[in-house]
Amino acid sequence: MLCNALRVAVSGIVLLASLSSLHAQVDLSPAEVREISEEAFIYGLPLVMNYGVMYDSFVDTQSSQYRCPFNTLHNTARVFTPKDTAVVTPNSDTP
């Protein structure tokens, strides 16, 4: 997940850099740039995090969260533990 956080940070830096070049062309106030950046982050973060979960679960065979390749049915016949960190799961071992 650290790699995903790094991707999000890099995406944010690229976005801010592009907005600063846009600022030179359009003359946006700092408050407008901040608002646009915040909206882009709120929109983009779930997309990036979803890709990270998908990559860990179905693409990266070396990941501890790997389940199966795409278009394959998979059944986990065990109780999830705190070691399963790819997706937030309910506490399934409490009656």
N, C-alpha and C positions, 0 to 999 in steps of 0.2 A: 504494500500500500504506500510505502514511502516513494516508490517510483511514480505512482499516480499523483501524489501530492506535488512532486517535482514537475510533472507534466502540467498540472494546474497552475503552478507558480510561473512556469515559462510561458504558458498561454496568456496569463495575466500581464506579464511584462511585454509580450508582443502586442497585446491589445492596447496597453498604455502607450507604447511607442507609436502605434498607428494612430491613436487618438491625438497624440501630441503633434504629429504631422498634419492631421486633420485640423487641429486647433490653429495652426499657422495659416491654413487655407480658408477656414470658415469663421474664425474669430469667436470661439466658444469661451464662455467664462469658466473659471476653475470649478465652480459649482456644477455647471452643466457637464463638464468632463467627468467629474466624480460621479454624477448621477448615471451617466451613460455607462461608465465602467462598472458600477455596482449592478446595474440591470444586466449587463453582459455576463458578469460573474454569476449572478443568480440563475440566469438562463443556462449558462454553459457548464456549471459545476455538476449537475446531475448527469449530463451527457458524458462527461469525462469519467466520472465515478462509475457509471454503468458500463462503459467500455472497459475499465479496469477489472471489474468483477467478471465480465464476459471473457476477457483475456485470461485471467487466472483460472476460471472454471473450465474453459473449453479449448483454449489454444496452447497455453504453456504447459507442456507435459511434465516439466520439472517442478512445477508449483505444488505446494502441499495442498492447495485447494482444488487441484485438477479433478474433474469428475469424468468426463467422457468427451469424445469429439462431437462436433455439430451433427445434428440430425440422427442422434442415437439416444435411445431410451436408457435411463440409468436410475437405479433404486439404491438409496443409501439405507442399509439395514442396520443402523446403529443410532444411538442417541448423539446429537450434536453436543460438542464440548466447547469450552472457551478457546480451544486451539483452532476452531473453525471460525475464521475471521473475515472471510470474503464477503459474506452477507450477514446482516444482523438477523438473528433467529430468536424465537422465544425460548424461554427456559423450559425445555421439553422433558426434563428429568424430575420435575416436582409434581407430585400427585395433586 
